[in-house]
Amino acid sequence: MFREIGPVSAHPQTTWLFESMVDAALAVDVLSGRILAANEQARRLLATPDRDLVESSIIAIFPGQAAALTVFTEAVLHKGSYWTRSLTPLGADGAQIHVECIGSRLLSLPDPSILLTFYDLEQRHRRDLDAQADDHVRGGIAEWRRTERLFQEIERSNQLILRAAGEGIFGVNAEGKTTFVNPAAEAMLGWETGELIGRDMHASVHHHRPDGSHYPHQQCPIYAAFRDGAVHHVEDEMFFRKDGTGFWVAYTSTPIRDRGRLAGAVIIFRDISQRHEADERLRAALAEVDRLRERLQRENAYLQEEMALERNHRGVIGRSGAIRKILSQVELVAKTDAAVLVTGESGTGKELIASAIHEASTRNARPLIRVNCAAIPRELFESEFFGHVRGAFTGALRDRVGRFELADGGTLFLDEVGEIPLELQGKLLRVLQEGQFERVGEERTRHVDVRIIAATNKDLRREVREGRFREDLYFRLDVFPIVSVPLRERVEDIPLLALHFLSGAGRKLKVEGLTLSEGDVQKLCAYDWPGNVRELQNVIERAAILARNGRLFIALPEGGRSAAASPAPVPLSGAILTEAGRRERDRASILAALASAGGRVSGPNGAAAILGIPATTLASRIKTLGISARDWTAPAPGTAAD
Ligand SMILES: Nc1ncnc2c1ncn2[C@@H]1O[C@H](COP(=O)(O)OP(=O)(O)OP(=O)(O)O)[C@@H](O)[C@H]1O
């Protein structure tokens, strides 16, 4: 088959038909393999400048495919027509062409011959794609137009509402593109309607979350409305204006259906920035209230604790080392009947200590009688202490019971004991030694069982040395000495004392809810207090009187503590001290301690104990600072600073 062939002419009647075929076609003589005719399409598809199709061999078009071509031709002759995609002719550009090759037997010719038609598969594929694209474009535009019409209808029929609504309203189609925007939305978003129409709504106004993280549109509840068909209501998200600033919104995204198909959504939103801010403020206020409540609870617990402490300490407030020491001394001595001598500056709590001892003693069911020795006229001392009978002296119109008798079974507190006239001190000594006395103007000796607590702000040793106080009486009284510590040496007690005085002031003034702020406490602690606790009490009482809405008005006396309040000021404020200043302060403090301890350095009531340092340390400081006994006072024999 396909032997060499000579030239033939095309059949003249079929030429026009053959030429006007859409696909490339060749007429081939099967026996010679000669191409008898080729139409215009075939020439375009297969001819090359140096290859004339007609009269050339078909094998030249299918190089290397002779066997396949023979099989195919046999099939065409046998079946009348046949097709294959396995033959790939050589195209005009020299490349193999993917074609569908259809063969049909040509009965009109004398020799067995076939018509080969080639469908260019690649071209067909391109046409398919174009056709699909055309369909898509035609359908898409129609779809878009319908959706557009739908949203235009919504916009038109609701024009009045859209214009009047305070809420922002806009529509999006199923691709998330904005379809209409009402004036309120324009105003809130800062975008013109024209700028938004057709733009991706999410990317324009909803691109970030309030925390600044990117908001992918797959997660956007607005778009979810036309994906799941549900109404989405969101309370606390942000929309962004054209200038990039964000504002809090609450919005509802409602899906729009067109003939059952989800066509988009209408979004109605409100600017809730103000509400959000108010909520935030409320939240912050509530958190503050919680914080304050917790603090109050803590303070209350603290106050309860302090009040318990106060009860245990029988009215002596404080947790400083000095107060703790005093309280342990009180507990210790209260169990005995020993005479106690309380020394210390005025207003440092000497009477309080006396009353604490009495309260803690077994005598507490009997009275604590106080005698202020400084307030009794000299001539009335005896009568005041021991009583008198009617007519004992001018003006003694009836019998009078003396303080010793009143205190029988209880405690007699001799305040300002250093003021007792020398001539009476012997009689006092007698009653202390023997428990016996006589009323003025009476012979009868009376017996009493009285515990004596004396107090003084004088240096009794000096009084003794200078002959103003009997030494034997002094030793009688000073069985158990307690030193009351000035306020300046126990700054840490100031907050508790202030609270204590404040609650007292509140009760007195019948005012409730007076509170001490942290700032008040800091102010009070920073002040350079003198020794007298009454000054603190006065400041607090004044502050309570001037208080407004429970807030105190703390007015501290100007110029710090008065120089008269203490012989040896010890600065406690946090001021910067020079080295010289520090030495001066140390010196003053040691002198004060020595004065208060009557020159004793060591021992429980010695200056070292008052200062809270070892006696050896104090001794070495005294030496370094060149302090001599003369600097604070002339020392009593045997008790001088060592
Ligand atoms: N540790 C304390 N706790 C509670 N209140 C105190 C304390 N120290 C002093 N005060 C108060 O200070 C005021 C003076 O105290 P007190 O009268 O006891 O001092 P004093 O040394 O006896 O004074 P004076 O030498 O003037 O007689 C009182 O109101 C007292 O309650």
The ligand as a MOL file (V3000), in Angstrom:
LIG
                    3D

  0  0  0     0  0            999 V3000
M  V30 BEGIN CTAB
M  V30 COUNTS 31 33 0 0 0
M  V30 BEGIN ATOM
M  V30 1 N 0.7490 54.5560 123.8840 0
M  V30 2 C -0.3690 55.2640 123.9490 0
M  V30 3 N -1.5180 54.7350 123.5510 0
M  V30 4 C -2.6530 55.4420 123.5880 0
M  V30 5 N -2.7270 56.6780 123.9890 0
M  V30 6 C -1.6060 57.2700 124.4320 0
M  V30 7 C -0.3660 56.5920 124.4030 0
M  V30 8 N 0.5830 57.3960 124.9020 0
M  V30 9 C -0.0420 58.5400 125.2160 0
M  V30 10 N -1.3450 58.4520 124.9230 0
M  V30 11 C -2.3600 59.4860 125.1050 0
M  V30 12 O -1.7040 60.7070 125.2390 0
M  V30 13 C -2.3060 61.5040 126.2110 0
M  V30 14 C -1.2900 61.7690 127.3280 0
M  V30 15 O -1.0390 60.5740 127.9990 0
M  V30 16 P -0.8400 60.5120 129.6240 0
M  V30 17 O -1.7570 61.4730 130.2970 0
M  V30 18 O -0.8720 59.1320 130.0250 0
M  V30 19 O 0.6270 61.0990 129.6190 0
M  V30 20 P 1.4150 61.5460 130.8850 0
M  V30 21 O 2.8120 61.2120 130.5850 0
M  V30 22 O 0.8070 60.9980 132.1050 0
M  V30 23 O 1.1950 63.0950 130.7750 0
M  V30 24 P 1.5010 64.1800 131.9000 0
M  V30 25 O 2.9610 64.0730 132.2510 0
M  V30 26 O 1.1850 65.4710 131.2310 0
M  V30 27 O 0.6170 63.8430 133.0540 0
M  V30 28 C -3.4760 60.7160 126.7200 0
M  V30 29 O -4.6390 61.1180 126.0310 0
M  V30 30 C -3.1490 59.3010 126.3670 0
M  V30 31 O -4.2820 58.5320 126.1840 0
M  V30 END ATOM
M  V30 BEGIN BOND
M  V30 1 1 1 2
M  V30 2 1 2 3
M  V30 3 2 2 7
M  V30 4 2 3 4
M  V30 5 1 4 5
M  V30 6 2 5 6
M  V30 7 1 6 7
M  V30 8 1 6 10
M  V30 9 1 7 8
M  V30 10 2 8 9
M  V30 11 1 9 10
M  V30 12 1 10 11
M  V30 13 1 11 12
M  V30 14 1 11 30
M  V30 15 1 12 13
M  V30 16 1 13 14
M  V30 17 1 13 28
M  V30 18 1 14 15
M  V30 19 1 15 16
M  V30 20 2 16 17
M  V30 21 1 16 18
M  V30 22 1 16 19
M  V30 23 1 19 20
M  V30 24 2 20 21
M  V30 25 1 20 22
M  V30 26 1 20 23
M  V30 27 1 23 24
M  V30 28 2 24 25
M  V30 29 1 24 26
M  V30 30 1 24 27
M  V30 31 1 28 29
M  V30 32 1 28 30
M  V30 33 1 30 31
M  V30 END BOND
M  V30 END CTAB
M  END
